[in-house]
């Protein structure tokens, strides 16, 4: 998935996965996934996607600061 935010392109295919967390199982209506990525230039973003009853009903990308990425990682140890 690609998304442009503030004129910067965030691309899951061109970035490195730092950590992926899944909740539920594949096909679960309230299941979802969160994947933290780092771009080649060192920026972070969170890819989210989930079932129809989850908190992520559509796939999306949200940019993250290094500090927020560190907090997210600590929260998902």
GIMO-V564545 format. One record per residue. N is the residue number from 1. PHI is phi in degrees with one decimal (999 if undefined). NEAR is the number of other C-alpha atoms within 8 Angstrom. D_LAST is the distance of its C-alpha to the last C-alpha in whole Angstrom. Layout:
N_PHI_NEAR_D_LAST / N_PHI_NEAR_D_LAST
//
This chain:
1_999_5_25 / 2_-123.7_8_27 / 3_-148.5_8_27 / 4_-99.1_8_29 / 5_-128.8_8_28 / 6_52.0_4_30 / 7_67.4_5_32 / 8_-114.0_6_29 / 9_-90.8_8_28 / 10_-109.8_11_24 / 11_-131.8_9_24 / 12_-67.1_10_22 / 13_-73.8_5_24 / 14_-102.9_7_25 / 15_-118.7_10_21 / 16_-102.0_9_18 / 17_-73.6_9_15 / 18_-90.8_8_12 / 19_-161.1_8_10 / 20_-123.3_9_11 / 21_-127.1_8_10 / 22_-118.6_9_13 / 23_-124.9_7_14 / 24_87.7_8_17 / 25_-128.2_7_19 / 26_-58.1_5_21 / 27_90.9_6_24 / 28_-69.4_8_23 / 29_-59.9_9_25 / 30_-107.3_11_22 / 31_-79.2_15_19 / 32_-158.0_14_17 / 33_-131.4_11_15 / 34_-129.1_11_13 / 35_-129.6_12_13 / 36_-90.1_13_13 / 37_-117.9_14_16 / 38_-124.8_13_18 / 39_-79.2_11_21 / 40_-59.4_8_24 / 41_-84.4_5_25 / 42_98.0_6_21 / 43_-77.4_11_21 / 44_-114.8_13_18 / 45_-151.3_13_18 / 46_-112.2_12_16 / 47_-94.3_13_18 / 48_-129.9_13_18 / 49_-162.9_12_20 / 50_-163.7_16_21 / 51_-75.7_13_23 / 52_-62.6_8_26 / 53_-106.2_9_25 / 54_-90.0_11_22 / 55_-78.2_7_21 / 56_-123.8_12_21 / 57_-76.2_10_24 / 58_-131.5_7_25 / 59_-69.2_9_23 / 60_-154.6_8_23 / 61_-128.4_11_21 / 62_-127.1_7_20 / 63_-71.8_9_20 / 64_-138.3_11_18 / 65_-74.9_8_19 / 66_-60.6_8_17 / 67_-65.1_7_16 / 68_-67.1_8_14 / 69_-63.7_12_12 / 70_-63.2_8_11 / 71_-61.7_8_10 / 72_-61.6_8_9 / 73_-61.6_9_6 / 74_-63.4_7_5 / 75_-71.2_6_6 / 76_-118.1_6_4 / 77_-73.2_4_0
//
